[in-house]
């Protein structure tokens, strides 16, 4: 029996038929909480995030985009770490912002 590297206790293999679900509430904001998005741009970004998450097989239950921050409730896929999930979602926002000519309201 292997010893877990996390707590020193014996670890046992997980059943192949196990099911896990980890929902995460992500919040991230703009630099200095500067209000960058008007309502139209926020709505486009919300749709874009939902569609992009779907293409990456990430279930996004809901998201809400404010002028200066974003909320997203997502299920963490078993093949991604939390860090990878955040990089996946936030990394796609930078090019989106660059494509928007007039985001400020």
N, C-alpha and C positions, 0 to 999 in steps of 0.2 A: 504494500500500500504506500502510495506517495505521500509526502508531507507537503501541505499547502505552503506556498511561498508567502502568502498573505498573513496567516495567523499561526502557523506552526502546527495546526491540527491536521490529523489525517484527512486526506481528500479522497473522495470516491467519484468514479466517473458518472456523468449525468446520463440518464436514459436517452436513447435516440428519439424516443417518443415524447420527450418533455416539451413544454410550451412555456415561453417567456414573453413578457410584455413589459416594457419600460417606457413610460410616457415622460417626456421632458418638456418643461415650460422654458423656452429660450427667450431671452430679452437682450437686445443690443441696441445701442444708440449711436447717433452721429457724434463726431468730435465736438466737444464742448456743448453738447446738446443743442447744436445749432439747428434751427427749423429749416430744413432743406426741401421738403416735399409739399406740394399743394395737394388738394384732395384728389384731383384727377391723376396725378402721378402716383399717389399712394394707392389708389384703386388698381392702377396698372401693375404696380409692384406686387400687390397682394395676389393678383391673378398669376403673375409671372412666377412668384415663389411657389404657389400651389402646383402649377403645371411642371415646373422644374423638379420639385420634390417627387412628383408622380413619375417622371422619366427616370429618376434615380431609385425607384422602388422604396421611397421613404413616405410613410403615411403621415400626412400633415392634417390633423383633425381640424385645426382652425388657425388662422393668423390674423393679426390686426396691425396695420401700418399707420403710425402717427407721423406727424411732420418731422419729429426728431428721434423716434425710436420705433422698434418693431417687436411685436410679441408673436410667438409661434408655439403651438402645442403639437409636438410630433412624437411618434413612436420610434424609439431607437432600434434600428435593425440589428440583428445579432451579429452581422458581419462588419459593423462599424463601431468605433469607439465614440465617445461623446465629442472628443476633440475633432475627429474626422468628420462627424456630422456637422459641427459648427463651421469647419473650414469649407465643407461642401456648400452649405447654404450661404454663408457670408461671402465666400469667394466669388459667388455668382452675382452679388449685388454691385460690386465695383464696376464691372463692365456695363451693367444695366444703368447705373447712374451716369456713366460717361456718354451713353447713347441719348440720354434725355437732355434736350437743349434748354428747356425752360421749366425746371422743377420747382423753383421757388414760387410761393404764392403771393 
